[in-house]
Structures are given as structure tokens and as C-alpha cells.
Amino acid sequence: MEQATFKALKAAVAKEPVLLFPKLDEPFEMEVDTSAVAIGAVLNQKGEDRKTHPVAYYSESFSATE
């Protein structure tokens, strides 16, 4: 059971979208979504294939006072 779970997790991590190494001299695109309880963001950049790929992810739950 554990081996099958590990293989499934490994396959999921390796398939698209895979994080792209950022090119600091190229423009970035940011996607942000928020709700009453959390915020999430993805930093994207076009790869050599001219498709948009994620560079970084961010998510955080808000505290009660936020």
C-alpha cells in the first residue's frame, strides 16, 4: 500500500505543471485569489515553449484578526 501511494505521489509531483526556474530578466505574471479566510498566489513566467509555467506558489490562512 505504501509503495503504491509513494509511486502515485511521485508521478503527481513530476507531471505538469512543474515549477520553472525563474529568469530574472524576463517578465513575470502573478495570479492572486483571496477569500474571507485565506489568500493564494502563483507567480508565472513564459518558458522556452512560450507557454506559461509556475515559478512559485504561496498560500496562507488568515488569522482571526486579519
N, C-alpha and C positions, 0 to 999 in steps of 0.2 A: 504494500500500500504506500509506504513512504517513498519508495523508488519511483512509482508512477506519479506521485504528487510532485516530486523533485523534477522529473522529466517534463511535466506539464508546465511548471513554473519556469524552468529554463527555456522552454520553447516560447512562452509568452514574453519573456524579457528580451529575447533575441529577435522577435518579429517587429515589423514596423508598427508604430513609429519609434525608431531608435534615435536616441539623442545624437545630435550633430555637434562636432567640435566647433565653437564659435569662431568666426573670422571677424576680428575687431575692426577691420577697415570696410566691412560690408554693413548695410543697414539691417536693423532688427525690426520685427513686428511683435507686438505684445497683445495677447488676448487675456482679458480680465473678466471675471464673473464674481458677483458677490450676492449674498443673501442677508437675512437678519442674523444669521448665526455663524457665517464663515465667508472667507474670501479664497479665491483660487486664481492662479495666473499661469500662463505658458509664454515663454519667450521663444519666438520662432525666427528662423533665418532660411533664406533660399539656399539650397545645396547646389552642387555642380550639375545636378539633373534639372535645375530650375524649379524643383518642387519645394514647397515649404516643409521644413523639418523642425521639431522641437529642439531647443538648445538647453532649456532649463524649465523646471516645474516649481511652483510654490503653492502651498495651501496652508491655511491656519484657521482654527476655530476662534471666534471672538470670545472674550471673557464676558461675564455678566454685565460689567460696567461699560463695555465697548458697544 
